Amino acid sequence: MLIAFHKPFGVLSQFTSDGSSNATLAAFGFPPRVYPLGRLDADSEGLLLLSDEPGLNTRLLDPERGHRRTYWVQVERVPSAAALAQLAHGVTIQGHRTRPARAGLLAPPPEIAPRIPPIRFRKSVPDCWIALELTEGKNRQVRRMTAAVGHPTLRLIRVQIGRLPLGDLRPGAWRLLEDAERREILDGGA
């Protein structure tokens, strides 16, 4: 079985508590024996897949397979073309050079419901949204990449895995995927 879940802000991508005040996946009534394929940090939102099928984790997350994941990222200030090119060509974070990615401004900005709690707002510092498409997923990679080019992440939403979009799945909701949707994920590599 393969499940699409819209992970809300403040939820861990695991079933057991880490001692923080964050909720866990146990709060959402998933079927027994499923586990998350990859993860999103507690302060990130969006599409998270869960499954009970051995081997899917490697099939979807091994960077050598080039499986794409798309993020919408609200960042401080408006990145220049040079900053976006740096993101696209790869940046060095924690001694690791990131793989080439796709990066671009989202103009107009996406219409997204405000986050609860809201992101920090500073009158003197503008923000904007960028789209970032990766084929790897290091710990806090998107946040570290945007910070490396001088644009700290304010809000991060994974909107697509492979060719499967988050769509209108509401925060905290999940559903079993149909065969056609499953193919959109499994065939959604580079």
Sequence and secondary structure as in RCSB ss.txt:
>XXXX:A:sequence
MLIAFHKPFGVLSQFTSDGSSNATLAAFGFPPRVYPLGRLDADSEGLLLLSDEPGLNTRLLDPERGHRRTYWVQV
ERVPSAAALAQLAHGVTIQGHRTRPARAGLLAPPPEIAPRIPPIRFRKSVPDCWIALELTEGKNRQVRRMTAAVG
HPTLRLIRVQIGRLPLGDLRPGAWRLLEDAERREILDGGA
>XXXX:A:secstr
 EEEEEE TTB SSSS  SSS B GGGG   TT EEES   TT EEEEEEES TTHHHHHH GGGT  EEEEEEE
ES   HHHHHHHHH  EETTEE    EEEE SS       SS     TTS EEEEEEEES   TTHHHHHHHHTT
  EEEEEEEEETTEE TT  TT EEE  HHHHHHHHT   
